[in-house]
Structures are given as C-alpha cells and as structure tokens.
C-alpha cells in the first residue's frame, strides 16, 4: 500500500516474516553465500562470449557450523544490501587508528536511545559522528534524553562546516523527513544543555583509557586538533556493499559508489540532487552487467549512495524477471494481483 509507510520493524513483522514462513523450505536460513563463480571458468576467461552464459553459477555456501558446500544456479539475484558493512570513522573512509579495537563501544546502526538501549546512553557521554538523516534520527532521540536524564552528554562531530547541514525540501511530501531536517538544523545552530556541536573535523585517532574513549579530532586543513573524552560512540557515516563474494565474476562496478556501473552512471545523470523521491524511473537494462544472469538489486545496487527507496527495489525485481525471461510485457506483480482476485 503506497499510502502506508511502515518503520523497519513493522515491515519485517507484517510482511517479511509472514512471507518467509509462507515460503517454508524455499527460504534457507543460517546459510551464507561466501563465493560465486562460473562453473569451469575463471574471471579472465570467455570475456564477452556466449560460453559464460552457457555455464552455470557455482555458489559456495557456509552454514552456521562453518561447514562449506557448493550448489549451482542458472540465475543469481544479489539483494544482500549494505547494512552489514558500515563505513569507518577515520578520515577518507578508512578505520581511524584504534577504531577496530573498541568493539561494542561503537554502534554503527541507529540505536534505540529512548527504548531498549536507553541504559547505554542515559547518564553517559556519547560522540555522534555523521550528518545525514540517520544522524538526525539519533539527534532527535537524544534531544529528549538530554531533558529526561540529568548527566547525559552528547558531542556531535561532523566533517560538514555548514551551520545547517541537512537540506530542507520545500513542500516535502515526507513530513517526518522535513521534521528531522529542521530539528537537526535547529540543534546545530542552538545546541541544548549537555550537547556540544563540533563542525569541520575528522576523527584522527581513538584509544581507550580508564574505561573511557579518548577521541582526537583534527581539522582537515591541518589546524589545531581537539580532544574529547566519551563513554560511547555512534557512527552514522554510511554503509557500503560487500563485493568480495562476486570477485571471480565479470561484474563492472562504479569506481566511486561501488554499485553496478550502468546503474551508477544512470543515477549520476538523472539529476535528483539526492532527493530519493525526485529520482526518475530508470530502464530495466541498467541492472544488467557483463556477467550474464547475475543481477544486483536493492540497496546494494546503489552502492554507497544513501538515496535508495524500498519501492525502487520492488521495481528492480520486476525488471530483472523481464530480463531473465526476455519478455518486456512480463509483470510479476500484476500477475500476483490477478491471482489474488481469483
């Protein structure tokens, strides 16, 4: 229903889990794809030749007990997303020195600050890194936590030097997006008690001492650095695809976004200016790549871009099956709706 906008948990509860249950044994859980290849062919062989499309895919699977097995497929749709691969905190996207040693003291996903994770942040001092809508969501929760829990502290550090870092779209059809932008911009201009905003900085190093995290913040221009001491860190610096398991396939990736090249080039040229709702509908053949029968769908197809919409992924699946069947008139969703009516 396009008029409904469920949150992630609601979407899983109301759609994903019932769907998986209905499909039963067709959905295999506790099993991870760790490698994909063309049976009998190396990455460097049969370039642009029909021989590659005639060979099946070999998929190396790993179960929970680390036992590997191989299975084959004619078509592979990679919809593995980006959420398991958060970007690092350091300058230029590499891990900051000391970052990988801090483990559970850094959250790379939006925490439930006012609910299940409240005990981790109430009365503690937290560093928030990032300046997008995920960071704005965290800021929105912390604004209330700072009021309700005395002794709570928040330091918002970001590379952006603008006083109001989030865009406010005129007549935004998404009221919650507009509200988040406005709330984060207000906080940036006039931080509440217990909140410090530090602009135009990058994290140069992290170290743990006496149960605290000592963070060194540096100006990109080499100006004087600043040190802060916090209890926890929330990293809202984005996500990236894991392209390691199709390394042996002939997949053409964008050198900037790491998404499939044809789609990345089309997205670069469609001029949405980062507004996901303004993006033009792209032709289905942008999902094809030099490896026949291998398709990347969902957020992974957008690579490191943050303007992916769930409805875009739904459309991609429709278009991929048109390509697989070689039938431009095929629409799986219309056929499903017709089945429901009968």
C-alpha contacts under 8 A as a table, 3 or more apart, distances in Angstrom:
res1	aa1	res2	aa2	distance
1	X	4	X	5.60
2	X	5	X	7.40
6	X	9	X	7.93
6	X	10	X	5.60
6	X	11	X	5.63
7	X	10	X	5.24
7	X	11	X	6.11
8	X	11	X	5.12
8	X	12	X	6.30
9	X	12	X	5.17
9	X	13	X	6.14
10	X	13	X	5.09
10	X	14	X	5.88
11	X	14	X	5.32
11	X	15	X	5.59
11	X	16	X	6.68
12	X	15	X	5.52
12	X	16	X	4.63
12	X	17	X	5.79
13	X	16	X	6.50
13	X	17	X	5.78
13	X	18	X	7.29
14	X	17	X	7.00
14	X	18	X	6.71
15	X	18	X	5.57
15	X	19	X	5.95
16	X	19	X	5.19
16	X	20	X	6.16
17	X	20	X	5.11
17	X	21	X	6.13
18	X	21	X	5.04
18	X	22	X	6.08
19	X	22	X	5.06
19	X	23	X	6.28
20	X	23	X	5.19
20	X	24	X	6.32
20	X	27	X	6.36
21	X	24	X	5.09
23	X	26	X	5.55
23	X	27	X	6.39
24	X	27	X	6.10
25	X	28	X	6.49
28	X	31	X	6.55
30	X	63	X	5.73
30	X	64	X	5.61
31	X	61	X	6.46
31	X	62	X	5.60
31	X	63	X	4.41
31	X	64	X	6.55
32	X	61	X	5.51
32	X	62	X	5.17
32	X	63	X	6.31
33	X	36	X	7.63
33	X	59	X	6.64
33	X	60	X	5.89
33	X	61	X	4.64
33	X	62	X	6.42
33	X	245	X	7.46
34	X	59	X	7.69
34	X	60	X	5.73
34	X	61	X	5.93
34	X	62	X	6.75
34	X	245	X	5.38
35	X	59	X	5.86
35	X	60	X	4.97
35	X	61	X	7.34
35	X	244	X	7.67
35	X	245	X	4.20
35	X	246	X	6.24
35	X	247	X	7.92
36	X	57	X	6.73
36	X	58	X	5.68
36	X	59	X	4.62
36	X	60	X	6.25
36	X	245	X	5.88
36	X	246	X	5.38
36	X	247	X	7.79
36	X	248	X	6.84
36	X	249	X	7.26
37	X	41	X	7.59
37	X	42	X	7.63
37	X	43	X	7.93
37	X	57	X	5.67
37	X	58	X	5.20
37	X	59	X	6.66
37	X	246	X	7.13
37	X	248	X	5.60
37	X	249	X	5.95
38	X	41	X	5.35
38	X	42	X	7.06
38	X	43	X	7.98
38	X	52	X	7.12
38	X	55	X	6.19
38	X	56	X	5.99
38	X	57	X	4.66
38	X	58	X	5.91
38	X	248	X	7.95
38	X	249	X	7.08
39	X	55	X	5.81
39	X	56	X	5.64
39	X	57	X	5.68
39	X	58	X	5.59
40	X	55	X	7.54
41	X	45	X	6.13
41	X	46	X	7.66
41	X	52	X	7.59
42	X	45	X	5.37
42	X	248	X	6.82
42	X	249	X	7.94
43	X	248	X	4.98
43	X	249	X	5.36
43	X	250	X	6.05
44	X	47	X	6.78
46	X	49	X	5.22
46	X	50	X	7.74
46	X	51	X	6.24
46	X	52	X	6.16
47	X	52	X	7.76
48	X	52	X	7.80
48	X	290	X	7.20
49	X	52	X	6.18
49	X	53	X	7.84
50	X	53	X	5.37
50	X	54	X	6.41
51	X	54	X	5.16
51	X	55	X	6.53
52	X	55	X	5.41
52	X	291	X	7.59
52	X	292	X	7.15
53	X	56	X	7.44
53	X	291	X	7.76
53	X	292	X	5.44
53	X	293	X	7.06
56	X	72	X	6.38
56	X	73	X	5.84
56	X	74	X	5.22
57	X	72	X	5.32
57	X	73	X	5.13
57	X	74	X	6.11
57	X	75	X	7.44
57	X	76	X	7.80
58	X	70	X	6.44
58	X	71	X	5.83
58	X	72	X	4.61
58	X	73	X	6.75
59	X	70	X	5.42
59	X	71	X	5.30
59	X	72	X	5.88
59	X	73	X	7.62
60	X	68	X	6.73
60	X	69	X	5.84
60	X	70	X	4.61
60	X	71	X	6.78
61	X	68	X	5.48
61	X	69	X	5.27
61	X	70	X	5.92
61	X	71	X	7.50
62	X	65	X	7.87
62	X	66	X	5.60
62	X	67	X	5.60
62	X	68	X	4.52
62	X	69	X	6.59
63	X	66	X	5.31
63	X	67	X	5.63
63	X	68	X	6.69
64	X	67	X	7.42
73	X	76	X	6.80
74	X	293	X	6.99
75	X	293	X	4.79
75	X	294	X	6.04
75	X	324	X	7.92
76	X	293	X	6.33
76	X	294	X	4.97
76	X	295	X	6.27
77	X	294	X	6.12
77	X	295	X	4.81
77	X	296	X	5.79
77	X	297	X	6.73
78	X	294	X	7.62
78	X	295	X	6.04
78	X	296	X	4.67
78	X	297	X	6.01
79	X	296	X	6.09
79	X	297	X	4.96
79	X	298	X	5.38
79	X	299	X	7.49
79	X	300	X	6.58
80	X	298	X	7.68
80	X	300	X	6.62
81	X	84	X	7.75
81	X	241	X	6.61
81	X	298	X	6.26
81	X	299	X	5.06
81	X	300	X	4.47
81	X	301	X	7.99
82	X	85	X	5.58
82	X	86	X	7.49
82	X	239	X	5.69
82	X	240	X	5.23
82	X	241	X	4.67
82	X	242	X	6.97
82	X	299	X	6.48
82	X	300	X	5.64
82	X	303	X	7.54
83	X	86	X	6.45
83	X	239	X	6.13
83	X	240	X	7.60
84	X	239	X	7.84
85	X	239	X	5.61
85	X	240	X	5.63
85	X	241	X	6.49
85	X	242	X	6.76
86	X	108	X	6.22
86	X	237	X	7.42
86	X	238	X	5.98
86	X	239	X	4.17
86	X	240	X	6.25
87	X	93	X	6.51
87	X	94	X	7.95
87	X	237	X	5.82
87	X	238	X	5.43
87	X	239	X	5.02
87	X	240	X	6.43
88	X	93	X	5.51
88	X	94	X	5.64
88	X	95	X	4.83
88	X	96	X	7.21
88	X	235	X	7.96
88	X	237	X	7.07
89	X	93	X	6.56
89	X	94	X	7.00
89	X	95	X	5.65
89	X	96	X	5.73
89	X	99	X	7.48
89	X	129	X	7.66
89	X	203	X	6.53
89	X	235	X	6.79
89	X	237	X	6.94
90	X	93	X	5.57
90	X	94	X	5.17
90	X	95	X	4.71
90	X	96	X	3.84
90	X	97	X	7.52
90	X	202	X	6.87
90	X	203	X	5.42
90	X	204	X	6.17
90	X	205	X	7.62
91	X	94	X	6.37
91	X	95	X	7.78
91	X	96	X	6.99
91	X	202	X	5.66
91	X	203	X	6.31
91	X	204	X	6.66
95	X	98	X	7.97
95	X	99	X	6.07
95	X	100	X	7.15
96	X	99	X	5.26
96	X	100	X	7.98
96	X	203	X	6.59
96	X	204	X	5.88
96	X	205	X	5.34
96	X	206	X	6.77
97	X	100	X	7.76
97	X	204	X	7.00
97	X	205	X	4.83
97	X	206	X	6.06
98	X	101	X	5.56
98	X	102	X	7.01
98	X	205	X	6.27
98	X	206	X	4.89
98	X	207	X	5.62
99	X	102	X	5.68
99	X	103	X	7.91
99	X	205	X	7.52
99	X	206	X	5.90
99	X	207	X	7.74
100	X	103	X	6.41
102	X	105	X	5.67
102	X	106	X	6.68
102	X	207	X	7.95
102	X	208	X	7.45
103	X	106	X	6.23
104	X	107	X	6.79
105	X	231	X	7.65
105	X	232	X	5.21
105	X	233	X	6.35
106	X	232	X	6.12
106	X	233	X	4.71
106	X	234	X	5.69
106	X	235	X	6.85
107	X	110	X	7.40
107	X	111	X	7.20
107	X	233	X	6.35
107	X	234	X	4.81
107	X	235	X	6.04
108	X	234	X	6.13
108	X	235	X	4.92
108	X	236	X	6.25
109	X	234	X	7.65
109	X	235	X	7.35
109	X	236	X	7.05
110	X	134	X	6.79
110	X	137	X	7.75
110	X	138	X	6.66
110	X	234	X	7.79
110	X	236	X	7.61
111	X	117	X	6.37
111	X	138	X	7.53
112	X	115	X	5.20
112	X	116	X	5.63
112	X	117	X	5.12
112	X	118	X	6.84
113	X	116	X	7.09
113	X	117	X	5.22
113	X	118	X	4.81
113	X	121	X	6.84
113	X	138	X	7.48
113	X	141	X	6.21
113	X	142	X	7.02
113	X	145	X	7.70
114	X	117	X	6.89
114	X	118	X	5.15
114	X	141	X	6.44
114	X	142	X	7.95
114	X	145	X	6.80
115	X	118	X	5.33
116	X	119	X	7.68
117	X	120	X	5.57
117	X	121	X	7.15
118	X	121	X	5.52
118	X	122	X	5.81
119	X	122	X	5.51
120	X	124	X	7.34
121	X	124	X	5.16
121	X	125	X	7.05
121	X	126	X	6.97
121	X	152	X	7.18
121	X	232	X	7.74
122	X	145	X	6.95
122	X	149	X	5.87
122	X	151	X	7.73
122	X	152	X	5.57
123	X	149	X	6.20
123	X	150	X	6.38
123	X	151	X	4.69
123	X	152	X	4.04
123	X	153	X	7.20
124	X	151	X	6.85
124	X	152	X	5.04
124	X	153	X	6.11
124	X	230	X	7.76
124	X	231	X	6.11
124	X	232	X	7.80
125	X	152	X	5.85
125	X	153	X	4.24
125	X	154	X	5.58
125	X	155	X	7.64
125	X	230	X	5.03
125	X	231	X	5.30
125	X	232	X	6.72
126	X	153	X	6.17
126	X	154	X	4.86
126	X	155	X	6.19
126	X	230	X	5.50
126	X	231	X	5.86
126	X	232	X	4.88
126	X	233	X	5.47
126	X	234	X	7.21
127	X	154	X	5.89
127	X	155	X	4.73
127	X	156	X	5.97
127	X	157	X	7.08
127	X	230	X	6.39
127	X	232	X	6.42
127	X	233	X	4.69
127	X	234	X	6.18
128	X	135	X	7.36
128	X	154	X	7.16
128	X	155	X	6.06
128	X	156	X	4.78
128	X	157	X	6.11
128	X	233	X	5.97
128	X	234	X	4.86
128	X	235	X	6.10
128	X	236	X	7.30
129	X	135	X	7.39
129	X	156	X	6.14
129	X	157	X	5.14
129	X	158	X	5.68
129	X	233	X	7.73
129	X	234	X	6.37
129	X	235	X	5.05
129	X	236	X	5.71
129	X	237	X	6.68
130	X	135	X	5.65
130	X	156	X	7.92
130	X	157	X	6.99
130	X	158	X	5.40
130	X	159	X	7.66
130	X	235	X	6.63
130	X	236	X	4.80
130	X	237	X	5.03
131	X	134	X	7.76
131	X	135	X	5.53
131	X	136	X	7.03
131	X	158	X	6.23
131	X	160	X	7.25
131	X	165	X	6.63
131	X	166	X	7.17
131	X	236	X	7.51
131	X	237	X	7.75
132	X	135	X	5.33
132	X	136	X	6.26
132	X	166	X	6.70
132	X	236	X	7.57
133	X	136	X	4.74
133	X	137	X	6.09
133	X	166	X	7.74
133	X	177	X	7.77
133	X	180	X	7.18
133	X	181	X	7.35
134	X	137	X	5.09
134	X	138	X	6.50
134	X	236	X	6.12
135	X	138	X	5.12
135	X	139	X	6.16
135	X	236	X	5.58
136	X	139	X	4.93
136	X	140	X	6.07
136	X	180	X	5.86
136	X	181	X	6.82
136	X	183	X	7.66
136	X	184	X	5.40
137	X	140	X	5.15
137	X	141	X	6.58
137	X	180	X	6.63
138	X	141	X	5.30
138	X	142	X	6.20
139	X	142	X	4.99
139	X	143	X	6.07
139	X	184	X	6.53
140	X	143	X	5.38
140	X	144	X	7.11
140	X	180	X	7.03
140	X	183	X	6.84
140	X	184	X	7.06
141	X	144	X	5.56
141	X	145	X	6.38
142	X	145	X	4.70
142	X	146	X	5.87
142	X	154	X	7.69
143	X	146	X	5.44
143	X	147	X	6.74
143	X	192	X	7.51
144	X	147	X	5.22
144	X	148	X	6.29
145	X	148	X	5.05
145	X	149	X	5.70
145	X	152	X	7.45
146	X	149	X	5.58
146	X	150	X	6.69
146	X	151	X	7.91
146	X	152	X	5.68
146	X	153	X	7.03
146	X	193	X	7.55
146	X	194	X	6.67
147	X	150	X	7.02
149	X	152	X	5.96
151	X	194	X	7.66
152	X	194	X	6.56
153	X	194	X	4.79
153	X	195	X	5.88
154	X	194	X	6.29
154	X	195	X	4.71
154	X	196	X	6.34
155	X	195	X	5.71
155	X	196	X	4.72
155	X	197	X	5.90
155	X	198	X	7.33
156	X	195	X	7.48
156	X	196	X	6.16
156	X	197	X	4.79
156	X	198	X	6.05
157	X	197	X	6.15
157	X	198	X	4.79
157	X	199	X	5.99
157	X	200	X	7.94
157	X	201	X	6.73
157	X	202	X	7.82
158	X	161	X	7.74
158	X	198	X	6.61
158	X	199	X	5.31
158	X	200	X	6.03
158	X	201	X	5.84
158	X	202	X	6.88
159	X	199	X	6.13
159	X	200	X	4.36
159	X	201	X	4.89
159	X	202	X	5.85
160	X	165	X	6.72
160	X	199	X	6.04
160	X	200	X	5.23
160	X	201	X	7.76
161	X	165	X	7.68
161	X	199	X	5.16
161	X	200	X	4.67
162	X	165	X	5.29
162	X	199	X	7.69
163	X	185	X	7.34
163	X	188	X	6.28
163	X	189	X	6.00
164	X	167	X	7.86
164	X	184	X	7.86
164	X	185	X	4.66
164	X	186	X	7.57
164	X	188	X	6.39
164	X	189	X	6.89
165	X	185	X	6.45
165	X	188	X	7.98
166	X	181	X	5.37
166	X	182	X	7.78
166	X	184	X	7.28
166	X	185	X	6.48
167	X	181	X	6.52
168	X	172	X	7.86
168	X	178	X	6.15
168	X	181	X	6.05
168	X	182	X	6.92
169	X	172	X	5.22
169	X	178	X	6.97
172	X	175	X	6.34
172	X	177	X	7.73
172	X	178	X	6.28
174	X	177	X	5.42
174	X	178	X	6.52
175	X	178	X	5.09
175	X	179	X	6.09
176	X	179	X	4.92
176	X	180	X	6.08
177	X	180	X	5.18
177	X	181	X	6.24
178	X	181	X	5.21
178	X	182	X	6.19
179	X	182	X	5.24
179	X	183	X	6.02
180	X	183	X	5.13
180	X	184	X	6.04
181	X	184	X	5.32
181	X	185	X	6.09
182	X	185	X	5.15
182	X	186	X	6.10
183	X	186	X	5.18
183	X	187	X	6.24
184	X	187	X	5.10
184	X	188	X	6.13
185	X	188	X	4.97
185	X	189	X	6.29
186	X	189	X	5.24
186	X	190	X	5.91
186	X	191	X	7.57
187	X	190	X	5.08
187	X	191	X	4.65
187	X	192	X	6.91
188	X	191	X	5.86
188	X	197	X	6.41
191	X	195	X	5.69
191	X	196	X	6.50
191	X	197	X	6.97
192	X	195	X	5.66
198	X	201	X	7.04
200	X	219	X	6.24
200	X	220	X	7.19
201	X	217	X	5.93
201	X	218	X	5.35
201	X	219	X	4.68
201	X	220	X	6.35
202	X	217	X	5.55
202	X	218	X	5.36
202	X	219	X	6.37
202	X	220	X	6.76
203	X	206	X	7.77
203	X	215	X	7.05
203	X	216	X	5.98
203	X	217	X	4.66
203	X	218	X	6.29
204	X	215	X	7.76
204	X	216	X	5.53
204	X	217	X	5.68
204	X	218	X	6.04
205	X	215	X	6.02
205	X	216	X	5.20
205	X	217	X	7.46
206	X	213	X	6.67
206	X	214	X	5.73
206	X	215	X	4.80
206	X	216	X	6.46
207	X	213	X	5.69
207	X	214	X	5.26
207	X	215	X	6.79
208	X	211	X	6.45
208	X	212	X	5.57
208	X	213	X	4.56
208	X	214	X	6.04
209	X	212	X	5.38
209	X	213	X	6.42
209	X	214	X	7.04
211	X	231	X	7.56
212	X	229	X	6.51
212	X	230	X	5.89
212	X	231	X	5.21
212	X	232	X	8.00
213	X	229	X	5.62
213	X	230	X	5.27
213	X	231	X	5.90
213	X	232	X	7.05
214	X	227	X	7.00
214	X	228	X	6.04
214	X	229	X	4.64
214	X	230	X	6.67
215	X	227	X	5.59
215	X	228	X	5.28
215	X	229	X	6.10
215	X	230	X	7.70
216	X	225	X	6.90
216	X	226	X	5.96
216	X	227	X	4.60
216	X	228	X	6.67
217	X	225	X	5.52
217	X	226	X	5.00
217	X	227	X	5.91
217	X	228	X	7.74
218	X	222	X	6.97
218	X	223	X	7.16
218	X	224	X	6.84
218	X	225	X	4.34
218	X	226	X	6.35
219	X	222	X	5.42
219	X	223	X	5.30
219	X	224	X	6.72
219	X	225	X	6.22
220	X	223	X	7.31
222	X	225	X	7.91
230	X	233	X	7.46
238	X	304	X	7.30
238	X	306	X	7.45
239	X	304	X	6.01
240	X	258	X	7.76
240	X	300	X	7.68
240	X	303	X	5.86
240	X	304	X	4.77
241	X	258	X	7.12
241	X	259	X	7.75
241	X	300	X	5.51
241	X	303	X	5.62
241	X	304	X	6.94
242	X	245	X	7.51
243	X	246	X	5.93
243	X	247	X	6.62
244	X	247	X	5.29
245	X	248	X	7.58
246	X	249	X	5.37
246	X	251	X	7.54
247	X	250	X	7.85
247	X	251	X	7.90
249	X	291	X	6.51
250	X	289	X	7.96
250	X	290	X	5.82
250	X	291	X	5.04
251	X	260	X	7.27
251	X	289	X	6.08
251	X	290	X	5.92
251	X	291	X	5.89
252	X	260	X	5.87
252	X	261	X	5.57
252	X	289	X	6.37
252	X	290	X	6.69
253	X	258	X	5.30
253	X	259	X	5.42
253	X	260	X	4.49
253	X	261	X	4.73
254	X	257	X	5.60
254	X	258	X	4.76
254	X	259	X	5.49
254	X	260	X	5.92
254	X	261	X	4.56
254	X	264	X	6.29
254	X	265	X	7.89
255	X	258	X	5.83
257	X	264	X	7.18
257	X	302	X	7.22
257	X	303	X	5.05
257	X	304	X	4.98
257	X	305	X	6.46
258	X	261	X	7.91
258	X	302	X	7.89
258	X	303	X	4.98
258	X	304	X	6.65
259	X	263	X	7.31
259	X	264	X	6.01
259	X	300	X	6.65
259	X	301	X	5.08
259	X	302	X	5.22
259	X	303	X	4.07
259	X	304	X	7.33
260	X	263	X	5.68
260	X	264	X	6.02
260	X	287	X	7.41
260	X	289	X	7.07
260	X	296	X	7.36
260	X	301	X	6.13
260	X	302	X	7.70
260	X	303	X	7.76
261	X	264	X	4.98
261	X	265	X	6.04
261	X	289	X	7.74
262	X	265	X	5.32
262	X	266	X	6.30
262	X	286	X	5.16
262	X	287	X	7.04
262	X	288	X	7.53
262	X	289	X	7.27
263	X	266	X	5.06
263	X	267	X	6.10
263	X	286	X	4.82
263	X	287	X	6.16
263	X	301	X	7.49
263	X	302	X	7.72
264	X	267	X	5.14
264	X	268	X	6.15
264	X	302	X	6.95
265	X	268	X	5.09
265	X	269	X	6.38
266	X	269	X	5.21
266	X	270	X	6.21
266	X	282	X	7.39
266	X	286	X	7.37
267	X	270	X	5.32
267	X	271	X	7.53
267	X	279	X	8.00
268	X	271	X	6.79
270	X	279	X	6.75
270	X	280	X	6.33
271	X	279	X	7.22
272	X	275	X	5.45
272	X	276	X	6.93
272	X	277	X	7.96
272	X	278	X	5.12
272	X	279	X	4.88
272	X	280	X	7.48
274	X	307	X	6.18
275	X	278	X	5.39
275	X	279	X	6.84
275	X	307	X	6.69
276	X	279	X	5.51
276	X	307	X	4.82
276	X	308	X	6.42
276	X	309	X	6.66
282	X	286	X	7.17
283	X	286	X	6.02
284	X	287	X	5.89
284	X	288	X	7.90
284	X	316	X	7.04
284	X	319	X	5.02
284	X	320	X	6.85
284	X	323	X	7.64
285	X	288	X	5.40
285	X	319	X	7.91
285	X	323	X	7.43
286	X	289	X	7.93
287	X	295	X	6.33
287	X	296	X	6.86
287	X	297	X	7.56
287	X	316	X	7.72
287	X	320	X	7.19
288	X	291	X	7.95
288	X	292	X	7.61
288	X	294	X	7.54
288	X	295	X	6.24
289	X	292	X	6.93
289	X	294	X	7.39
289	X	295	X	7.32
291	X	294	X	5.78
293	X	324	X	7.16
295	X	320	X	7.34
296	X	300	X	6.70
296	X	301	X	5.35
297	X	300	X	6.30
297	X	301	X	5.10
297	X	313	X	6.29
297	X	316	X	6.27
297	X	317	X	7.05
298	X	301	X	5.60
298	X	302	X	7.38
298	X	308	X	7.82
298	X	310	X	7.43
298	X	312	X	7.43
298	X	313	X	4.55
298	X	314	X	7.92
298	X	316	X	7.37
299	X	302	X	5.26
299	X	303	X	6.71
299	X	308	X	5.88
299	X	309	X	7.86
299	X	313	X	7.30
300	X	303	X	5.00
300	X	304	X	7.92
302	X	305	X	5.47
302	X	306	X	7.71
302	X	308	X	6.57
305	X	308	X	7.10
308	X	312	X	6.97
309	X	312	X	5.17
309	X	313	X	6.85
310	X	313	X	5.19
310	X	314	X	6.49
311	X	314	X	5.00
311	X	315	X	6.30
312	X	315	X	5.15
312	X	316	X	6.20
313	X	316	X	4.88
313	X	317	X	6.41
314	X	317	X	5.40
314	X	318	X	6.70
315	X	318	X	5.15
315	X	319	X	6.31
316	X	319	X	5.02
316	X	320	X	6.00
317	X	320	X	5.09
317	X	321	X	6.43
318	X	321	X	5.55
318	X	322	X	6.59
318	X	330	X	7.96
318	X	331	X	6.02
318	X	332	X	6.11
318	X	333	X	7.25
319	X	322	X	5.04
319	X	323	X	6.46
319	X	331	X	7.98
320	X	323	X	5.07
320	X	324	X	6.17
321	X	324	X	4.82
321	X	325	X	5.96
321	X	330	X	7.56
321	X	332	X	7.80
322	X	325	X	5.34
322	X	326	X	5.64
322	X	327	X	5.07
322	X	328	X	5.44
322	X	329	X	7.35
322	X	330	X	5.63
322	X	331	X	7.40
323	X	326	X	4.92
323	X	327	X	6.76
323	X	328	X	7.51
324	X	327	X	7.98
327	X	330	X	5.55
331	X	334	X	5.52
331	X	335	X	6.52
332	X	335	X	5.18
332	X	336	X	6.20
333	X	336	X	4.97
333	X	337	X	6.19
334	X	337	X	5.08
334	X	338	X	6.19
335	X	338	X	5.03
335	X	339	X	6.22
336	X	339	X	5.06
336	X	340	X	6.31
337	X	340	X	5.07
337	X	341	X	6.44
338	X	341	X	5.19
338	X	342	X	6.59
339	X	342	X	5.24
